[in-house]
Amino acid sequence: MLRLGEALVDFSDTTALISHLDLVISVDTSIAHLADALGKPVWILLTQRPTGAGCSIGTTAPSTQARGYRGNRRRASGAA
C-alpha cells in the first residue's frame, strides 16, 4: 500500500492519480464522486448509520460505477 496523501495537493493531483487506478476504494465521498466522474469503478465503505443527504438505504444513483459497502457488525469493546 502506498500512502500518497501528503503528495496530493489538490484535486488535479488526485485526478491524475485516480486516472492510473483500476479501482478506487474510499471512505471519502468527494474522492468517490471524483473517481465515478472519471468513469472508474469505486467502492464506498459506509458506516452502519450513514449521515447526510443521499445516504439513505434504497436510494439509487445514476452511476453504474459505484457500489456501497456497509459495515454490519459492531467492534468488540476495546478493539482497534
Protein Blocks (a to p, Z undefined) as FASTA:
>chain_A
ZZfklmpmblmlmmmmmmmpfbdcdfbfklmmmmmmnopacdddddfbdgdehiaghiac
fbfkbccdddfbdcdehiZZ
